[in-house]
Amino acid sequence: MFAPLSAAMKIQWFAVFVGVVGIAFGVFTALMLSWLVAKPIDQLRTAADAVAHGKFDVHLGVTRADEFGRLLGEFDHMVRELKDKEKLRQTFGLHIGRRAAEQILARDPGLSGVEEEITVMFVDMRSWTARASVSAPAEVVEVMNDFFRVTVRVVEEEHRGMVNKYLGDGFMAIFGAGDSTSNHACDAVAAGREILSAVNKLNDELVARNRAPIQIGIGIHSGPAIVGSVGSPQRLEFTAIGNTVNIASRIEGLTKTTGRPLLVTAAVRERTGDSFSFEELPPQEVRGIDGRLRVFAVRSEGEPKRCEDGSHS
């Protein structure tokens, strides 16, 4: 437009040349904008999809001086924090149990509790002090870990229970906490029967390794209890508190005197209906309880009927 026309210049070819230059400039500009804008957006979308599916090994690693560089850096920082929190959550769940961790995260973490109808199970290994006095510490720990490995799997993975705490050579488990629709008493008895079967199989392995077999006792009781976090503001524990817990512990102690490895109370017997075969024992004196307590031994023969879900009052 500004250059003077010459006789040798053909205006048509000049127009084509300018058009080609303009198109090339437009394409180059579009590619630059795509690289500067669309690429980081695609990276963020891909990384966000990975994080949404639980993959926290995402690292964008892009250094830019514009706003997109700051956004990518903040996203990397967020993913690192999520990864650390996920590791903390998994470690937290391993130490207190997955179901307990879910209950804590779902409730107010303060000093509080809710009264619930639950079933409590106590499991204890017999003559453990004598075993520890004649065995090497490494052997004692190995046998204990084998015992907890098979029993915790039965309680938490197969019968909807929660191993609430380890008690040296045994543990306390809770059934029905936060789940009013389950037949927690039936779940607990089914878990008790399967624990006995799992320990029998473990004993076969121990005998093959020239180790003494394990003898256990299981006590189960159903009733109201306060379930929640107790302790001090500096150190909390998620557990169940109440007479139901005390009775379950006493019932487990009766397995020593009655010679029956799995005992339940009348409350458990009533809640399970005809799902299992029971043998009523003579009423037992229980420390801390007025009068004698009706106690039932769970028979191991026969297949149990299916436990029907449903709340119990």
Secondary structure, DSSP 8 states (H G I E B T S, - for coil): --S---TT--HHHHHHHHHHHHHHHHHHHHHHHIIIIIHHHHHHHHHHHHHHTT----------SSHHHHHHHHHHHHHHHHHHHHHHHHHHHHHH-HHHHHHHHHS--SSEEEEEEEEEEEEEETTHHHHHHHS-HHHHHHHHHHHHHHHHIIIIIIS-EEEEEE-SSEEEEEESTT-TTS-HHHHHHHHHHHHHHHHHHHHHHHHHTT-----EEEEEEEEEEEEEEEEETTEEEEEEESHHHHHHHHHHHHHHHH--SEEEEHHHHHHHTTSS-EEE---EE-TTSSSEE-EEEE--SS-----------
